[in-house]
Amino acid sequence: MSQQLADIIVSSNTVFTGLSDQPEPASIAIKDKTIIAIGSDEQIKPYLGKNTKIYQFNDQLIMPGFHDFHLHIMDGAVAMNSANLFPARSEEEALEIIRNFAESIPEDQWVIGTTWDAGYWDTQQLPNRFSLDRILPDRPALMFHAEGHYVWVNTKALEIANIHRDTENPSYGIIGKDENGEPDGLLYEKAMGLVIRHAYNFTKDEKKELFANFLDHAASLGVTAVHDLFATESLEILNDFDVFKEFEDNGKLTTRVHLWPALNGNLEHVKRLRETYQSDKLRVSGLKQFIDGVITPRTAYLLEPYADQPETRGEMSFPSDTIKKWVVEADKEGFSIRFHAIGDGAIRLALDAYEEAQKTNGKRDSRHSIEHVEVIHPDDIGRFKELDVTASMQPDHFAMSERGVYTDRIGNEREKYVFLINTLQKSGARLAFGTDFPIDVLNPLLQIYRAVTRIDNSGKTAWHPHEGITLAEALKAYTVGPAYGTFREHELGTLEAGKLADIVVLERNLFDIPVEEIPDTKVQLTIADGNIVFDDTKSLNKQYT
């Protein structure tokens, strides 16, 4: 048999294959969409042809492509074109950012903003609609809180959504009211949908443009695979799997997309989706649902009451019997399931549901996971390994939270069991990292940095420093972990002959730089499915002749 010739060869002194904990010198030969060989320069030389494109690096780090295990594609694509309110340190600063942003977009557009957090403001007081009315009296405005589970809107937005003093709360949602019983401009959980459905009513062409922007952004950050998780019913208006399919059919899908539609009892619908979308690049991988909300508005579900509001433990988005029934039925049909569970009560219920599925359906290789895993009861730590449940975490989330506010909500005792990344890993749990984009930025290296350093929002102090993990462990949680979480460890997650060619080259060797420089390290080259989808090598690139 004649020797296969490579389309591309990439080489470096520092290649992190994911099979060991340190980078080593290697060359990688790629043909079509597959790694056909990996070894020394001498071993790879036979794969060199006159049309082979060579990328010779020195100490730039070559590693498997980043695999984001938890994000929201179209919601994130909208957020890329929205006002970023995270830097604001007062309500007035937030309003100034919104005002400037509103002036930069057409008059007929909704004014959308993201990631405000009153916990960081000078007063730590929640805003209301009247301050937004002051700067935007005639244009609808929708501002997402940093945790994504409540929004701040103006009077115009409330009018468009027909929300008034007599509007009833939706199931698992709250319309904030002032002392006179009038809507105050804050909408929690499913009440957000009353406004979002108007703001996010995009045309097909607008959705295509949003998706194209997302793909370019992902490629520039070395993200070669993502998991698009069901967000809320209100955001379903954005999702259009046909748009993703059109990009795949036209050869423009530059990131692998794993779809996780809603777990809601409608199995016939999702079984049809699973049959429809089942390719290397675009597939339904399982089902996702929410058990609770988040800590700061006290919508996360706790086993014991909130420390600063003893009359509430938060609440579940669905009755526990319903959740367990859905899990047992979906598990029986071979679906992997993922639950948003932030409070210790929600985490326990998710584990209980997975355990019930095992008892009812028999043990199988189901690869269920729990998303976020923020406040865990110590009794439940070992259950991740027992039930083979992946801990799907976003390490930068602990740094996005205002630590004092977070601790006030749950109290000092529970605070000991917050974001236990290392403890979970040591107990045998499988880790998989992601960003929850647009709740956080899409840059994987920010998550890697937080996982290693545990530096909190002060920029100086480590939040439970013993929960830090090594750089190699963090990189594996962003490559091997997600590949396993979607039954693709035989083709993704490490650099080996026979695996799909999803590869990223970073401008510097992460193992050899100060940790504080990790988040700012840039991507030089991204290869997805054997194709170069981002190239910033400039003079490093030379054509072999």
N, C-alpha and C positions, 0 to 999 in steps of 0.2 A: 504494500500500500504506500502511495506517495505521501511525503510529509505534508501535513497541513501548514499553510502559511498564514501568519497572523495579520489581521487588519490593523491592529494597534499593539504596541508593546510599551508598557510603562515600567520604569525602573527607579529605584531609590535605595540609599543606604539604610533608610528607616521605613520598613513596611510592617504595619501591624495587621497580621492576618486574622487575629481573634482566636487563634489556636494556642497561643502562649500569652504571657503577660508583658512581653517586651517586644519592641520592633526589631527587625533584623534586615540585613541587605537582601534584596530579591528583585527579580524581573518577572513581569506578568504578561503573558501572551493572550490576546483576545481575538477570537474569530466569531463573526456574526454577533450573537448576544451572549456568548459563553466564554469563560476563562478556560483556555485549552491547555495551558501549562503555567507552572510557577516554579521558579528555581533561580540558580545563579545565571549571570550573563552568558556564561559558557553553555549552560544547559538550554538556554532560550535561543541561542544563536541559530539553530536549525529552523526555527519558525520565522526567521526574518526573510522577507521577500522584497522585491524592488518597489512594491506599492505599500509596504508596511509603514504606518505612521509611528514614529518613535518619539516618546516623551522620556527624556533622561533627566531625572531629578537628582539632587545631591542629598541634602538632609531634610528635604520636605517630606512630611509624613503621608504615606499612602495607607489607606485603611478601607474597610467596607463602607459603602454608602450609608449615610444616616437613615434610620428607619423610625419615623415618628409614630409612636404607638397610639397617640390620642390627639386628634385635632378636629376642626370643623372647617372644611375647605371653603365653602361659599361664604359663610359668616366671616371667616378670616379675610377673604378676598374683599368683602365690603369694608371691613375694618381698615384695610390697607389704604383706603381712600377716605378715611374719617379723621376727625380731630382726636389726637392722642392727649388725654387729660391726666395721664399718670404723673407727669412732672409737677402738676399744680400743688401748691402747699397752702392754698386758701381757696375759698369759694370764688373770691374776686379774680384770682389768677386763672381758675378754671373758666370763668366767664370771659376773660380776655382772650384765652385760647380759642374758645367757641366763636367769639365775635370775629376774630381774624380769619378763622377757617370759613365761616359763613360768607364773608366778603370774597373769598377765593373761588366759590362755586356758583353755578347759575341760580338765579332767584327762584326758579320753579322746583328746585331740589329740596328734599328733606335735609335738615342739618343733623348729621349723625356724629356722635362722639363715643369714645370708649375709655375704659380703665380709669374712671375717677374713683377716688377713695377718700371719703371724708375723715377716715382715721388718720390720714396724713395732714389734714388741714389744721390751721391754727386753732380753730374753735372745736374741732371734732364734732361739729353739728351737721346733721343731714340737711341738704338743701331742699327747696320747694319750687313749685312752678313759677312763682312770682319773680324770682331773680332771673330766670330764663326769659320770662315775658318782657322784662325791662330791656333786654338786648335784642330779642326776637319776638316782637309783638304780633307779627303777621305771617311768620314762617314756622312750620311744624319742626320741633326739635326733639331728638331722642338720644339720650346719653346713657350708655351702659356702664354700670358699676364694674369695678375691676374683677369681681368674682363672677360677673355675668348672670347673676340670679335676681337682680333688680335693676330698674331703670329710673331715670329722672327725665321727665318730659315737661313741656310747657302747655299753656292753656290751649293753644292752637292744635296741638297733637291730641289732647283730650277731646276737643270738639270734633275733630275728624273721626276719631274712634267712637264718638258718641258715648263718652264716659261722663257721668254726672253723679250727683249725690245719691240717686236712687238705683244706680247700676249695681247689681249684685256681684259679689266676689265669685270668680270661677272656682271650680274644684281645685284644690291645692294652689290657690292664688289669692293675693290680697291687694285691693285698691286702697292705697294710703289715704286717710282722711284727716282734715284739720279739726280743731275743737268745735267748729260749726257744722261738721259733718260733710264738708265739701272736699272733693278730691284735692290732695295736696301736691300732686305731680310725681309721687313715687308709686311704682307698680312692682309687686313682688311675685316671683315665680311665674305661674301660668297666666297671671294678669298682664304680664308683659306682652303676651301675644295679641291682646286687643289693639295695641298700637303697632307692633312690629309688622303685622300682616298688611298694613297700609304703607309703611315706610319701605318695605322690601318687595314691593310688587314690580319686579324688573321684567323687561322683555327678554325673549330668548337671545337676541343679539347682545344685550347688555350682560346676560349671564356668561355668554361665550367670552366676552372681553374680560370679565372678572376672573374667569377660570384661567385664561391665558396668562394674565398677570400673576396669578398664584403660581402657575407652573414655572414661570421665569424666576420668580422669587425663590421657590424651593430649590431649583437647580443651582442658583447662585450661592446657596447655603449648604450644598452637598447633600440635600435631602432627596433620596432616590426612591423611597417608599413611604406611604402614609396610610393612616387608618382614619377614615372619615366617619365619625360616630354621630348617630342620631343625637340632635341637640334638644329641641323641644318641638311640639306640634307647630308652634308659631313660626319656627324657622324652616319648616318643611316647604314653605312656599318658595324658598331659595333653591332647594335641592332639585336637581334635574339630572338624573343618571343618564338620560339620553344625550345630554351635552357632553358628559364624560366619554360616552360611547362614540360619539361623533369624532371627538379628538383622537380616540384610539383608531377608529377606522381610517382616519386621514393621516395616521402616522405622527400625530402631534402630541400624544400622551407621553410626556417625558418623565413622569413620576408614576410609580406603581400605586394604584389606588385600591385599598381594601374597604369595602362598604359594610357598615353596621347599621342597618335600619332598625326600627323600633320593635322591641319585644312588647307586644300588647295583646296577645291572645289570637291575633289574626294570622295563623300559621299558613293558611293557603296562599295568602298574598306574598309572604316572604319566601315561601317555597318556589313560587313562580319567579321571583326576583333572583333567587339563587340559581335557578336553571338558566335564566337569561344572561346573567353576568358571571362568567366563570372562566376568564382567561388569565394568562400570566400577568397581564397589566391591569386588569379591571375585574374584580370579583367581589361577590357577597361572601364575607368571611364569618358572619354570625349576627347576633342581635344585641341591642343595647337598651338599657332603660335606667331611669333615676329611682333611687330609693329615698333620697333626701335632698336637702339644699346645701347651704354653706353656713359657716360659723357666724360671721359678723351680723347678719340680720336674724340670727337664731332660727334659721330654717333647717340646719343640719339636725339629724335625729340622734339624740343622746340617750344612754341608758338611765342616767340620773339628770335632774334638772340643771338648767344653766346656772352658773355661779352668780351672775348679776341679774338674773330674772327667774327666781325659783318657781314661778308659776308655769314655766314652759320647759319642755324637753325637746322642742321642735316637733316636727311631725313627718310621717311617711307620705310619699306621693301616692301610694296605693296601699290598701289593706294587706297585711302580711299574708293572709290566705290566698289572696289574688296573686301576689308575687310568687309564692311557692307553686301555685297551680301552673302559672305561665312557664316557670322554669322547668318543672317536671315534663310538661308537654313538649316544650321546645327541645329540651335535652334528648327526649325520646326520638325526635326527628333528626338528631345529629347536629344541632346547632350549638356552636360555642356562644356563651352569654357573657356580657359585661355589664356590671352595675356601677353607676355613680353612687359611691357610699363614702361620706366624709366623717360623720359622727360615729361613735362606737356602737350605738344602737343599730345604725344602718349597716355597718360592716358585719355585725353579728347576724343580722337578718339575711344578708347576702350569703354568708357562709352556711347558715342554716338551710337556706333554699338549695344550695349546691349539694349539701349533705343529703337532703331529702331526695333529690334527683338520683343520687347514687343508690340510696336504699330502694327507691321505687323501680328504677330502670336497670340497676346493676352497674358496677363500676365500668367505666369506659374511658378512653383517652379523649376527654371532653375539652380540656384547656380553657376553662372559664377563667375570668379575671375580675378583679375589683379595681375600680378607678379611684384614684386620689389617696385613699387610705390615710386620712389625716390624723384623726384621734381614735386610737385603737385601745380596746381593753386588753390588758396583758394576757388574759385567759385565751384570747383568740389568736395570738401571734403564731403559735405552733400549728394552727388549723390550716394555714395556707399550704404548708408542706403536706399535711395529712390528706387534704382534699385535692392536691395538685392544682391550686389556684394561683394564678399570676398576680403579683402586686404591681399594678400599672400606676406609676407615679411620675410627678412633674416636680423635680427638686426645687426649681426656682419659686414655686408657689409659697414656700415658707418665707422666702425673702420678700415676696410681693405683699404679704400680709403685714399690717402694722402690729408688731409683736405685742405691745402693751394691750391693745384692744382685744387681740386674739386671746391672750391669757386671762383678761378680765372676764371674757365670756365663759370660758371653761373652768377657770380656777387653777390653782397651782398643782393640785394633785394630778389632774388629768393632763396638765401641760407636760408632765414627764413622759407622756406616751404620744407625742406629736411627731409626725413624719419620721417614723423609725426605720429608715432605709437600711442601715447596717444590721440592726437587730433582726429585721425580717430576713435579710439575706443569710445571716448566720444561722437562723432557725431552719434554713433549707428552702425558703420561698424563692421562686423565680422572679426576677425583677425585669420590668420593661419600662423604658422611659419615653416620654413625649413632652409636648409643650402645652397642650390644650389651646393652641392657637385658635382664635385671637385673644383668649384670656391672657396669654403671654406671647412674646415675640417668637418667631419661628426658628430663631438661631439655636441649634442644638448645643453649641458650646457654652451657652449660658447655663443650661441645665447641668452639663458636665461639671462646670466650675462649682456650682452650688453643691452638687453631690459630693465632690471631693473636699471642699473647704467648709461647708455649712455656714458660711458667712451670712448673717441675717441682714435685714433692711438698713441697719445702722452703717453697714459697710465695714465694720471693725470687729464686731463680736460674733463668735460662732454660736449658733443655736443648737445645743446638744452636740458638741464637737465629736463625741464618741460615735455619733451616727454617720460620720463621714466614711466614704469608701475609697478604694484606690482608683487611680486614673484608668487602669486596665478594666477594673470591674465596672466603672461608669461607662466606658466605651462599649463594653459587651452588653450592658443594659440598653444601649441605643442601637445595637446591631443584632447580636445573637438572640437576646431576649424577645424582641418583637417578632423575629423570624419564627422562633418556637411558638410564640403566642398565636400564630396563624398557620401552623403546620407546614412551615416552609423552611425549616432548618436544613433540609437536604439540598436546597437550591439558593438560599440567601443567608446573610449574617456573618459569614467568614470568607476569606479569600482562599479558595481551593480550586484545583482543576475540576471541571465538570459543573461548577456552580455558575449562576447567572452573573454577568459582568456589571455589577453595581458597585462603583468605586469612587472614592473621593480623594483628592490630593490637597492637603493643607499647606499653607505657605511656610509653616514652621513645624518642628517636631514637638508636639505637646509634652512629650516625656522629658524634654530638655530645656523648658522655659519656666520662668516664675509662674506660679499658678494664677496670679492675678492678671496675667496676659492671655490666659486661655480664651476668655469670651471675645476678645478683639482679633483673634487669629482669623485670617481670611482664607477663603477657598481659592485654589488655583485652577483646579480641573474637576469636573464632575462627569462621570461616565455612567449612564443608566441604560441597562439592557444592551450594552455593547456600543452605544452611541455617545459621542461627546455632546453633552447638552449644555455645558458651561465651560468656557475656556478663557482663563485670565493669565495664561502662561507667557504671552507675548514673546519675548526673545528666547524663552526656554524651549519653545517649540521649533523643531526643525524637521523638514521632510527628508526622508532617506532616499537617496538616489544612487 
